[in-house]
Each structure stands twice: as C-alpha cells, then as structure tokens.
C-alpha cells in the first residue's frame, strides 16, 4: 500500500491524459527540533506579538501588510488574497520538452514522486515514461496547488517519475555578478593532468546511503546523553594542515593513491583459458 497522495489529477500530453498521484519525496520528521524554554523553570515559552505603540496584541487584531516604502504599509485582507487565489486545476499539462542538462539544479525546488492512479492509467503511464526515458528529455508544465501556480519539471525516475516545482527566474540570482572577480589565466598541463588523476581515482558509483546529516546525528546523541544524565564528549578539533604550493600538493596527493595491480595482458589471459580447457 503506497503512502497517502499529496495531490491527485491528470497528466496530459497533447490529447493523451491519464490519472496520476503525487507523493512528497522528502520528509523532515527525522529532524531534531529544539524548543525555547525559560532558563529558570524550563517551561516552554509562547510567542507574543508586540506593537511598539500599544504593547501586546491579540491574534484576532493582526492583519497582513506590504511595506511599499519605508514605514508605510498597504493592508492586505484575507478577502483580497481570495480574489487572486487560483482555482485548483487537476491537470498537469506538459507543454515543452528540454534536454536534461539544460535545467540548472539551482531552479529545482520541491520534489514529488509521480505514480499512476489506478490500474487503468498504467499503460499510458508506462508508454510516456519510456518515451521520455529514451528521448533523454525533461518535460516542462504547470500545476496549481494550494491556490498557487507552479512551473514544474517532470523526469523519469526508476519505474515512475519525479516532478519538481521550479523557482521563478526572479528568485534566482544570476551568477555573473558573483564570479566577475575571478580572473582568467593559463592552466599548466601538468597540473591539470595531476588534478584529473585525483578526480579519476575517486570516481565511484553514487551511494545515496552516504548522504547523512552528521550534525543531526550528533545532536540526537547529545539529547540521549543529556536524558541519561551523562556529559557529552566533545569531538577533538582537527589541526589545520600546513599550506604548500599547488604543484607539490598535487604531486603528494597522487603519490599517496593506492597502487593498482598491473593489468594482465591479453596473451596471458588466452594462455590461462587454454590451460583451463585442456584440464
């Protein structure tokens, strides 16, 4: 039984449409959250809204506002927000397809797993999934959720899809301003070759199990130790390494790599196979 769906609707490509369901792909339930307590009695503190002129304010007296100039606000009522709230359209229409490397990761926002909603949808789901997989494309479309419209990207993942809501162009800073001070310069071939050797030596298949939050693990151990009445042990600080020049650092790094056993020649392999057959 799959988890409860976050959203149900139709995935549409031209005249082809079929029912799908979206599931949250990420969870924060395992995160350790800390509360603010009164230092004397250890009771949990409650937040209170304070007006600089009138003091404490009840929640019923709070309204939303937008600061259009310094210390001047326009009040936005809930009725105003209802007027611009988009109706929930239960269709994700794919209107464009792009190469997989065109979409920069910085635009990815919230991921959802996409699965067919019922056995009837499975045939069309499989056909679109395999066509997208073979084309090496990502589908772009739109969806309305919780009264807001999102641009979304649909990509193949395992036996289903992963759908990401995308950040708007206005949210993402252009990188040029942050990199403009980086000077162009010649790159020495020997340094580049050593650096590539280092990279190749550490190449390995992706292992998602290694994506761990060490701070969260340490915080949980700290909480357990406090509950048990033990004093947590502080991790020793690592000493800063001595700074050496780039070429020496590259050479020493490559020299420290484990030596690979020499590859057997094709002739040796054939001789071994022939001996095995005779035996």
PAZAPA-4460 file (N, C-alpha, C; in steps of 0.05 Angstrom, whole numbers, plus 32768, in hexadecimal, padded with zeros to 4 digits):
% residues 279
    n_x    n_y    n_z   ca_x   ca_y   ca_z    c_x    c_y    c_z   seq   type   mol
   8011   7FE8   8000   8000   8000   8000   8012   8019   8000     1      X     A
   8011   802A   7FEB   8021   8042   7FEA   8018   8057   7FFE     2      X     A
   8029   8069   8006   8021   807F   8018   800A   808F   800C     3      X     A
   7FFD   809F   801E   7FE7   80B0   8015   7FF1   80C5   8001     4      X     A
   7FE2   80C9   7FEC   7FEA   80DD   7FD8   7FE6   80F9   7FE1     5      X     A
   7FF8   810B   7FD9   7FF7   8127   7FDF   7FE3   8135   7FCC     6      X     A
   7FE3   812B   7FB3   7FD3   8138   7F9E   7FCB   8123   7F8A     7      X     A
   7FB2   8125   7F7F   7FA9   8112   7F6B   7F9E   8123   7F53     8      X     A
   7FA3   8119   7F3B   7F9A   8127   7F24   7FA1   8118   7F0B     9      X     A
   7FA3   8127   7EF5   7FA9   811C   7EDB   7FC4   8126   7ED1    10      X     A
   7FD3   8114   7EC4   7FEB   811C   7EB5   7FE3   811C   7E98    11      X     A
   7FE8   8133   7E8A   7FDE   8136   7E6F   7FF5   813C   7E5C    12      X     A
   7FF6   812E   7E46   8009   8133   7E30   7FF9   8133   7E16    13      X     A
   7FF4   814B   7E0B   7FE4   814F   7DF3   7FC8   8143   7DF9    14      X     A
   7FC0   812F   7DEA   7FA5   8123   7DEF   7FA6   810B   7E01    15      X     A
   7FBD   8104   7E0B   7FC0   80ED   7E1D   7FBF   80F7   7E3A    16      X     A
   7FAF   80EC   7E4A   7FAE   80F2   7E66   7FA6   80DA   7E76    17      X     A
   7FB0   80D9   7E8F   7FAA   80C2   7EA1   7FAE   80CB   7EBD    18      X     A
   7FA0   80BE   7ED0   7FA1   80C7   7EEC   7FBB   80C0   7EFA    19      X     A
   7FC5   80D2   7F0A   7FDE   80CE   7F19   7FDA   80D8   7F36    20      X     A
   7FED   80D0   7F46   7FED   80DA   7F62   8009   80E4   7F69    21      X     A
   800B   80F9   7F78   8025   8103   7F82   8029   80FC   7F9F    22      X     A
   8041   80F5   7FA6   8049   80EF   7FC1   8061   8100   7FC9    23      X     A
   8061   810A   7FE1   8078   8119   7FEB   8091   8107   7FE9    24      X     A
   80A6   8111   7FDD   80BF   8102   7FDA   80D2   8106   7FF1    25      X     A
   80CE   811B   8001   80DF   8120   8018   80CF   8123   8031    26      X     A
   80DD   811E   8048   80D0   811F   8062   80E3   812C   8076    27      X     A
   80D7   813B   8088   80E7   8148   809D   80E1   813C   80B9    28      X     A
   80D2   8125   80B9   80CA   811A   80D3   80E1   8110   80E4    29      X     A
   80F8   8109   80D7   810E   80FF   80E6   8121   8115   80F0    30      X     A
   811B   812E   80EA   812C   8143   80F3   8127   8148   8111    31      X     A
   813C   814E   8120   813A   8154   813C   8134   8172   813F    32      X     A
   811E   8179   814A   8116   8195   814E   8118   819C   816B    33      X     A
   8123   81B4   8171   8126   81BE   818C   8112   81D4   8192    34      X     A
   8107   81D5   81AA   80F4   81E9   81B2   8102   81FE   81C4    35      X     A
   80F6   8215   81C5   8100   822B   81D7   80F2   8228   81F2    36      X     A
   8103   8227   8207   80F9   8224   8223   8102   823B   8234    37      X     A
   80F3   823F   824A   80FB   8253   825E   8113   8247   826E    38      X     A
   8129   8255   8270   8141   824B   827C   813D   8243   8299    39      X     A
   812A   8250   82A7   8126   824A   82C4   8114   8232   82C9    40      X     A
   80FE   8230   82BB   80EB   821B   82C1   80E9   8205   82AB    41      X     A
   80F6   820A   8295   80F6   81F8   827E   80DB   81F3   8272    42      X     A
   80C9   8206   8276   80AF   8205   8268   80B1   8210   824C    43      X     A
   80A3   8204   8239   80A4   820D   821E   8099   8229   821B    44      X     A
   80A7   823A   820C   809E   8255   8208   808A   8257   81F2    45      X     A
   8078   826A   81F4   8064   8270   81E0   806B   828A   81D2    46      X     A
   8068   828B   81B8   806D   82A4   81AA   8057   82B7   81AE    47      X     A
   805E   82D1   81AF   804A   82E6   81B3   8050   82FD   81A0    48      X     A
   803B   8306   8192   803F   831D   8180   803D   8337   8190    49      X     A
   8051   8349   818B   8052   8362   8199   8051   8379   8186    50      X     A
   803F   838C   818B   803D   83A5   817B   804E   83BA   818A    51      X     A
   8060   83C8   817C   8070   83DC   818A   8060   83F2   8198    52      X     A
   8047   83F6   818E   8036   840B   819A   8022   8401   81AE    53      X     A
   8017   83E9   81A9   8001   83E0   81BA   8008   83C7   81CB    54      X     A
   8020   83BD   81C8   8029   83A6   81D8   801F   838C   81CC    55      X     A
   8018   8378   81DE   8010   835E   81D5   7FF7   835F   81C5    56      X     A
   7FF6   834F   81AF   7FDF   834F   819D   7FD4   8333   819A    57      X     A
   7FB9   8331   819B   7FAC   8317   8197   7FAE   830F   817A    58      X     A
   7FAE   82F5   8175   7FB0   82EB   8159   7F99   82F5   8148    59      X     A
   7F81   82F9   8154   7F6A   8302   8145   7F6D   831E   813B    60      X     A
   7F81   832D   8146   7F85   8349   813E   7F9D   834C   812A    61      X     A
   7FA6   8335   8120   7FBD   8336   810E   7FB3   8334   80F1    62      X     A
   7FBE   8346   80E0   7FB8   8345   80C3   7FD2   8344   80B4    63      X     A
   7FD1   833D   809A   7FE9   833B   8089   7FED   8356   807B    64      X     A
   8006   835C   8076   800C   8375   8068   8025   8373   8057    65      X     A
   8027   8384   8043   803E   8385   8031   804B   83A1   8034    66      X     A
   8065   83A2   803A   8074   83BB   803D   807C   83C5   8021    67      X     A
   806D   83D8   8016   8073   83E3   7FFB   8087   83F9   7FFC    68      X     A
   808C   8405   8013   80A1   8418   8017   80A7   8419   8035    69      X     A
   80BD   8425   803D   80C6   8423   8059   80B0   842B   806D    70      X     A
   80A8   8418   807E   8094   841B   8093   8078   8422   8089    71      X     A
   8073   841D   806F   8058   8420   8064   804F   8406   8059    72      X     A
   8037   83FD   8062   802D   83E3   805B   8011   83E5   804E    73      X     A
   800C   83D2   803C   7FF1   83CF   8032   7FE6   83B5   803E    74      X     A
   7FCE   83B6   8049   7FC3   839F   8057   7FB6   838D   8042    75      X     A
   7FBD   8373   8045   7FB2   835E   8033   7F9F   834C   8044    76      X     A
   7F86   834D   803E   7F72   833D   804C   7F71   8321   8041    77      X     A
   7F66   830E   8050   7F63   82F3   8047   7F51   82F2   802E    78      X     A
   7F3D   8304   802D   7F2B   8306   8016   7F3A   830E   7FFD    79      X     A
   7F4E   831F   8000   7F5F   8327   7FE9   7F6E   830F   7FDE    80      X     A
   7F79   82FF   7FF0   7F88   82E7   7FE8   7F76   82D3   7FDA    81      X     A
   7F5D   82D1   7FE4   7F4B   82BE   7FD8   7F45   82C5   7FBA    82      X     A
   7F46   82DF   7FB4   7F40   82E8   7F99   7F55   82DF   7F85    83      X     A
   7F6E   82DC   7F8E   7F84   82D4   7F7C   7F8B   82B7   7F7F    84      X     A
   7F7D   82A9   7F90   7F82   828D   7F94   7F78   827D   7F7C    85      X     A
   7F8A   826D   7F70   7F84   825E   7F58   7F74   8245   7F5F    86      X     A
   7F61   823F   7F4E   7F52   8227   7F52   7F64   820F   7F4D    87      X     A
   7F60   81FA   7F5D   7F71   81E2   7F5B   7F69   81D3   7F41    88      X     A
   7F7A   81D5   7F2D   7F76   81C7   7F14   7F84   81AC   7F16    89      X     A
   7F75   8197   7F14   7F7F   817C   7F18   7F8C   8170   7EFF    90      X     A
   7F9C   8180   7EF2   7FAA   8176   7EDA   7FC6   8182   7ED9    91      X     A
   7FDA   8171   7ED4   7FF5   817B   7ECE   7FF9   8176   7EB0    92      X     A
   7FFA   818B   7EA1   7FFE   8189   7E84   801B   818E   7E7D    93      X     A
   8027   817A   7E70   8043   817D   7E67   8043   818D   7E4C    94      X     A
   804E   81A5   7E4C   804D   81B6   7E35   8068   81B9   7E27    95      X     A
   807D   81AF   7E33   8098   81B2   7E27   80AA   819C   7E31    96      X     A
   80BE   8195   7E21   80D2   8181   7E29   80EE   818D   7E24    97      X     A
   8100   8189   7E38   811A   8194   7E36   812F   817E   7E3A    98      X     A
   8148   8183   7E31   815D   8170   7E37   8162   816F   7E55    99      X     A
   816A   8158   7E5F   816D   8154   7E7C   8182   8168   7E88   100      X     A
   8197   816F   7E79   81AC   8180   7E84   81A5   819E   7E82   101      X     A
   818E   81A5   7E76   8187   81C1   7E74   817D   81CD   7E8E   102      X     A
   8170   81BC   7E9F   8165   81C6   7EB8   817A   81C6   7ECE   103      X     A
   8181   81DE   7ED7   8195   81E0   7EEC   8188   81D8   7F07   104      X     A
   8197   81C8   7F18   818D   81BF   7F31   8183   81D5   7F44   105      X     A
   818E   81ED   7F40   8186   8203   7F52   8168   820A   7F50   106      X     A
   815C   8203   7F39   8140   8209   7F35   812D   81F4   7F43   107      X     A
   8138   81DD   7F4A   8127   81C8   7F56   811F   81D0   7F72   108      X     A
   8105   81CD   7F78   80FB   81D6   7F92   80F1   81BE   7FA2   109      X     A
   80D8   81B5   7F9F   80CD   81A0   7FAF   80C7   8187   7F9D   110      X     A
   80D2   8170   7FA5   80CE   8158   7F95   80B6   8147   7F9E   111      X     A
   80A9   813B   7F8A   8093   8128   7F8F   8097   810F   7F7E   112      X     A
   808F   80F8   7F89   808F   80E0   7F79   8074   80DF   7F6B   113      X     A
   8075   80D6   7F52   805C   80D4   7F42   8057   80B7   7F3B   114      X     A
   803F   80AE   7F40   8037   8092   7F3B   801C   8092   7F2D   115      X     A
   8016   807D   7F1E   7FFB   807B   7F12   7FE6   8077   7F27   116      X     A
   7FCF   8084   7F23   7FB9   8082   7F37   7FA5   806D   7F2D   117      X     A
   7FAC   8054   7F33   7F9B   803E   7F2C   7FA5   802E   7F14   118      X     A
   7F9C   8014   7F12   7FA6   8002   7EFD   7FA0   800C   7EE1   119      X     A
   7F89   801A   7EDD   7F81   8023   7EC2   7F96   8037   7EB7   120      X     A
   7FA3   8046   7EC8   7FB6   805A   7EBF   7FD2   804F   7EB9   121      X     A
   7FD7   8036   7EC1   7FF2   802C   7EBF   7FFD   8029   7EA3   122      X     A
   7FED   8022   7E90   7FF7   801E   7E74   8001   8039   7E69   123      X     A
   7FF1   804E   7E6B   7FF9   8068   7E61   8011   8073   7E70   124      X     A
   8010   806D   7E8A   8026   8076   7E9C   8041   806A   7E92   125      X     A
   8041   8050   7E8D   8059   8042   7E85   8063   804C   7E69   126      X     A
   8050   8051   7E57   8058   805A   7E3C   8065   8075   7E3E   127      X     A
   8059   8088   7E4C   8065   80A3   7E4E   807F   80A2   7E5D   128      X     A
   8081   8091   7E72   809A   808F   7E81   80B1   8085   7E6F   129      X     A
   80AC   8070   7E60   80C1   8065   7E4F   80C9   8077   7E38   130      X     A
   80B5   8085   7E2D   80BB   8098   7E18   80CC   80AF   7E22   131      X     A
   80C6   80B8   7E3B   80D6   80CE   7E47   80F2   80C4   7E4E   132      X     A
   80F4   80AB   7E57   810E   809F   7E5E   8120   809D   7E45   133      X     A
   8115   8093   7E2F   8124   808F   7E17   812C   80AA   7E09   134      X     A
   811C   80BE   7E0D   8122   80D8   7E00   8136   80E8   7E10   135      X     A
   813B   80E0   7E29   814E   80EF   7E3B   8145   810C   7E3E   136      X     A
   812A   810F   7E41   811F   8129   7E44   8112   812C   7E5F   137      X     A
   810C   8145   7E67   80FD   814C   7E7F   80E4   815B   7E76   138      X     A
   80CD   8153   7E80   80B4   8161   7E79   80B0   817A   7E8B   139      X     A
   80A6   8190   7E7F   80A1   81A8   7E8D   8083   81AE   7E8C   140      X     A
   8076   81B4   7EA2   805A   81BA   7EA2   8053   81CC   7EBA   141      X     A
   8039   81CD   7EC1   8030   81DE   7ED7   801B   81CE   7EE7   142      X     A
   8019   81D5   7F01   8005   81C9   7F12   7FFD   81DE   7F26   143      X     A
   7FE4   81DC   7F2F   7FD9   81EE   7F44   7FD5   81DD   7F5D   144      X     A
   7FE3   81E5   7F72   7FE0   81D8   7F8C   7FDE   81ED   7FA2   145      X     A
   7FCB   81E9   7FB5   7FC7   81FB   7FCB   7FC3   8218   7FC2   146      X     A
   7FB5   821B   7FAC   7FAE   8236   7FA2   7FC4   8244   7F93   147      X     A
   7FDB   8237   7F8F   7FF2   8243   7F80   7FF9   8232   7F68   148      X     A
   8002   8240   7F53   800B   8232   7F3B   8029   822E   7F3C   149      X     A
   8032   8217   7F35   804F   8210   7F34   8057   8206   7F19   150      X     A
   806E   820E   7F10   807A   8201   7EF8   8088   81E8   7F03   151      X     A
   8085   81D2   7EF4   808F   81B9   7EFE   80A0   81AB   7EE8   152      X     A
   80B3   819A   7EF1   80C3   818B   7EE0   80BF   816D   7EE6   153      X     A
   80BA   815D   7ED1   80B4   8141   7ED5   80CA   8130   7EC8   154      X     A
   80D6   811E   7ED8   80EC   810E   7ECF   80E7   80F1   7ED7   155      X     A
   80F2   80DE   7EC8   80EF   80C2   7ECF   8100   80BB   7EE7   156      X     A
   80F5   80AB   7EF9   8104   80A1   7F10   80FB   8084   7F16   157      X     A
   810D   8071   7F12   8107   8055   7F18   80EE   804D   7F07   158      X     A
   80D9   8043   7F14   80C1   803A   7F06   80AC   8050   7F03   159      X     A
   80B3   8067   7F0D   809F   807D   7F0C   80AC   8097   7F03   160      X     A
   80A2   80AD   7F0D   80AC   80C8   7F07   80B3   80D6   7F21   161      X     A
   80C4   80EA   7F1F   80C7   80FD   7F34   80C0   8119   7F28   162      X     A
   80AF   8127   7F36   80A5   8141   7F2E   80B0   8156   7F41   163      X     A
   80BD   816A   7F37   80C8   8180   7F48   80BA   819A   7F42   164      X     A
   80AF   81A7   7F56   80A7   81C3   7F52   80C0   81D3   7F4E   165      X     A
   80BF   81E8   7F3D   80D6   81F8   7F36   80D4   8214   7F42   166      X     A
   80EB   821E   7F4A   80EC   823A   7F53   80E9   824C   7F3B   167      X     A
   80DD   8264   7F3F   80DA   8277   7F29   80F5   8284   7F23   168      X     A
   80F7   828F   7F0B   8110   829C   7F03   8117   82B3   7F16   169      X     A
   8102   82C1   7F20   8107   82D8   7F32   8113   82CF   7F4D   170      X     A
   810F   82B6   7F55   811A   82AC   7F6E   8138   82A5   7F6D   171      X     A
   8141   829F   7F55   815D   8295   7F52   816F   82AC   7F49   172      X     A
   8184   82B1   7F59   8198   82C5   7F52   81A9   82BB   7F3B   173      X     A
   81AE   82CC   7F28   81C0   82C5   7F12   81DC   82C3   7F1C   174      X     A
   81EB   82AE   7F13   8206   82A9   7F1E   821B   82BD   7F16   175      X     A
   8217   82CB   7F00   822D   82DC   7EF5   8237   82F0   7F0A   176      X     A
   8226   82FC   7F1A   822E   8310   7F2D   8240   8304   7F43   177      X     A
   823D   82EB   7F49   824C   82DE   7F5E   8267   82D3   7F54   178      X     A
   8269   82CF   7F3A   8281   82C3   7F2F   8292   82D7   7F1F   179      X     A
   828A   82F0   7F1E   8297   8303   7F0C   82B4   8309   7F15   180      X     A
   82BA   8305   7F2F   82D5   830B   7F38   82E8   82F4   7F34   181      X     A
   82DE   82DD   7F2B   82F0   82C6   7F26   82FF   82CB   7F0B   182      X     A
   8319   82CC   7F0D   8329   82D3   7EF5   832E   82BB   7EE4   183      X     A
   8330   82BF   7ECA   8337   82AA   7EB7   8356   82A8   7EB8   184      X     A
   8360   8290   7EB4   837D   828C   7EB5   8383   8271   7EA8   185      X     A
   839C   826F   7EA0   83A6   8256   7E94   83A6   823F   7EA9   186      X     A
   839F   8227   7EA0   839F   8210   7EB1   83B5   81FE   7EA7   187      X     A
   83C8   81F8   7EB9   83DE   81E6   7EB2   83D5   81CA   7EAC   188      X     A
   83DE   81BE   7E96   83D5   81A3   7E8F   83DC   818E   7EA4   189      X     A
   83F4   8190   7EB0   83FC   817C   7EC4   83EA   817E   7EDD   190      X     A
   83E3   8196   7EE5   83D1   819A   7EFC   83B5   818F   7EF6   191      X     A
   83AC   8195   7EDE   8391   818B   7ED6   8390   816D   7ED5   192      X     A
   83A6   8160   7ECA   83A6   8143   7EC8   83A7   8136   7EE4   193      X     A
   83B6   8142   7EF7   83B6   8137   7F12   839B   813A   7F1F   194      X     A
   838E   8151   7F1B   8374   8155   7F27   835F   8141   7F1B   195      X     A
   8361   813C   7F01   834F   8129   7EF5   8354   810C   7EFF   196      X     A
   836E   8106   7F05   8374   80EC   7F10   8368   80E9   7F2C   197      X     A
   8368   80FE   7F3C   835C   80FD   7F56   833E   80F9   7F54   198      X     A
   8331   8107   7F41   8314   8105   7F3E   830D   80E8   7F35   199      X     A
   831C   80DE   7F21   8316   80C3   7F17   831A   80AE   7F2D   200      X     A
   832E   80B2   7F3F   8333   809E   7F54   831D   809D   7F68   201      X     A
   830D   80B2   7F6A   82F7   80B3   7F7E   82DC   80AF   7F71   202      X     A
   82DC   80A9   7F57   82C2   80A4   7F49   82B6   808A   7F52   203      X     A
   829D   808A   7F58   828F   8072   7F62   8271   8075   7F5E   204      X     A
   8262   805F   7F5D   8245   8061   7F5A   8239   8070   7F71   205      X     A
   8224   807F   7F6C   8216   808E   7F80   8209   807C   7F95   206      X     A
   820E   8082   7FAE   8202   8073   7FC5   81F2   8086   7FD6   207      X     A
   81D8   8087   7FD2   81C7   809A   7FE2   81C8   8095   8000   208      X     A
   81CF   807C   8008   81D0   8076   8024   81E5   8087   8033   209      X     A
   81F8   8092   8024   820D   80A2   8030   8204   80BF   8034   210      X     A
   81EB   80C6   802B   81E1   80E1   802F   81D5   80E3   804B   211      X     A
   81E6   80E8   805E   81DD   80E9   807A   81E2   8105   8085   212      X     A
   81D2   810D   8098   81D4   8126   80A6   81E3   8121   80C0   213      X     A
   81FD   8125   80C0   820D   811F   80D8   8205   8131   80F0   214      X     A
   81FD   814A   80EA   81F5   815C   8100   81DC   8151   810D   215      X     A
   81C8   8148   80FD   81B0   813E   8109   81B5   8125   811A   216      X     A
   81C7   8113   8110   81CE   80FB   811F   81DC   8102   8139   217      X     A
   81EE   8116   8138   81FC   811F   8150   81E9   812C   8164   218      X     A
   81D6   813B   8159   81C2   8149   816B   81B0   8134   8178   219      X     A
   81A9   811F   816A   8198   810A   8176   81A8   80FB   818C   220      X     A
   81C2   80F6   8187   81D2   80E9   819B   81D5   80FB   81B4   221      X     A
   81D7   8115   81AF   81D9   8128   81C5   81C0   8127   81D6   222      X     A
   81A9   8127   81C9   818F   8126   81D8   818E   810C   81E8   223      X     A
   8195   80F5   81DC   8194   80DC   81EA   81A7   80DC   8203   224      X     A
   81BF   80E8   81FF   81D2   80E9   8215   81C7   80FB   822C   225      X     A
   81BA   8111   8225   81AF   8123   8239   8198   8115   8248   226      X     A
   8187   8106   823A   8171   80F8   8247   817C   80E3   825A   227      X     A
   8192   80D6   8252   819E   80C1   8263   81AF   80CC   8279   228      X     A
   81B2   80E7   827A   81C2   80F4   828F   81E0   80F3   828A   229      X     A
   81E8   80EB   8272   8205   80EA   826C   820E   8105   8260   230      X     A
   8227   810B   8263   8232   8123   8257   823C   811D   823B   231      X     A
   8232   812A   8226   823A   8124   820B   8258   8129   8207   232      X     A
   8265   8118   81F7   8281   811B   81F1   8285   812C   81D8   233      X     A
   8295   8141   81DA   8299   8153   81C4   82AD   8146   81B0   234      X     A
   82A7   8148   8197   82B9   813D   8182   82D2   814F   8181   235      X     A
   82EA   8142   817F   8303   8152   817D   8304   8161   8163   236      X     A
   830F   8179   8164   8311   818A   814C   8329   8180   813C   237      X     A
   8326   8180   8122   833B   8178   8110   834F   818F   810D   238      X     A
   8369   8188   810D   837D   819C   8109   837E   81A5   80EC   239      X     A
   8382   81BF   80E8   8384   81CA   80CD   839C   81BF   80BF   240      X     A
   8399   81B6   80A6   83AF   81AB   8098   83C2   81C2   808E   241      X     A
   83DB   81BB   808B   83EE   81CF   8082   83E9   81D5   8065   242      X     A
   83EC   81EF   805E   83E7   81F7   8043   8400   81F2   8032   243      X     A
   83FD   81E4   801C   8413   81E0   8009   840A   81E9   7FEE   244      X     A
   841D   81ED   7FDB   8415   81F7   7FC1   8405   81E2   7FB2   245      X     A
   83F6   81EC   7F9E   83E3   81DB   7F8F   83F0   81C3   7F83   246      X     A
   8406   81C6   7F75   8413   81B0   7F67   841B   819A   7F7B   247      X     A
   8427   81A2   7F91   8430   818F   7FA5   8418   8180   7FB1   248      X     A
   8402   818F   7FB6   83EA   8183   7FC1   83DF   816E   7FAE   249      X     A
   83DE   8174   7F94   83D4   8162   7F80   83E6   8149   7F7F   250      X     A
   8400   814D   7F7E   8412   8136   7F7C   8410   8124   7F94   251      X     A
   840F   8130   7FAC   840D   8120   7FC5   83F2   8111   7FC6   252      X     A
   83DD   811E   7FBC   83C3   8111   7FBC   83C2   80F9   7FAA   253      X     A
   83CD   80FC   7F92   83CE   80E6   7F7F   83E0   80D0   7F89   254      X     A
   83F7   80D7   7F95   840A   80C3   7FA0   83FE   80B3   7FB6   255      X     A
   83EA   80BE   7FC4   83DE   80B0   7FDB   83C8   809D   7FD2   256      X     A
   83C1   809D   7FB9   83AB   808C   7FAF   83B5   806F   7FB1   257      X     A
   83A3   805C   7FB7   83AA   8040   7FB8   83B2   8036   7F9C   258      X     A
   83C7   8026   7F9B   83D0   801B   7F82   83BE   8006   7F77   259      X     A
   83B7   8008   7F5D   83A6   7FF4   7F51   83B7   7FDD   7F47   260      X     A
   83AD   7FC4   7F4A   83BD   7FAD   7F3F   83BE   7FAF   7F21   261      X     A
   83D5   7FA7   7F15   83D8   7FA9   7EF8   83C4   7F97   7EEA   262      X     A
   83B8   7FA2   7ED5   83A4   7F93   7EC6   83B1   7F7C   7EB7   263      X     A
   83A3   7F64   7EB6   83AE   7F4D   7EA8   83AB   7F52   7E8A   264      X     A
   83BF   7F4A   7E7B   83BE   7F4E   7E5E   83AA   7F3A   7E52   265      X     A
   83A1   7F41   7E39   838E   7F30   7E2B   839A   7F14   7E26   266      X     A
   83B5   7F14   7E20   83C2   7EFB   7E1A   83C2   7EE9   7E32   267      X     A
   83C7   7EF5   7E4A   83C8   7EE4   7E63   83AC   7ED9   7E68   268      X     A
   8397   7EE9   7E63   837C   7EE0   7E68   8375   7EC9   7E56   269      X     A
   837D   7ECA   7E3C   8377   7EB5   7E29   8385   7E9B   7E31   270      X     A
   839F   7E9D   7E3A   83AD   7E86   7E43   83A0   7E79   7E5B   271      X     A
   8396   7E89   7E6E   8388   7E7E   7E85   836F   7E70   7E7E   272      X     A
   8360   7E7C   7E6A   8347   7E6F   7E61   834D   7E55   7E53   273      X     A
   8362   7E54   7E43   8369   7E3B   7E34   8371   7E25   7E48   274      X     A
   8380   7E2C   7E5D   8388   7E18   7E71   8370   7E0D   7E7F   275      X     A
   835D   7E1F   7E85   8345   7E17   7E93   8334   7E03   7E82   276      X     A
   8333   7E08   7E67   8324   7DF6   7E56   8331   7DDB   7E54   277      X     A
   834C   7DDA   7E52   835A   7DC1   7E51   8356   7DB1   7E6A   278      X     A
   8356   7DBF   7E81   8352   7DB1   7E9A   8336   7DA5   7E9C   279      X     A
***
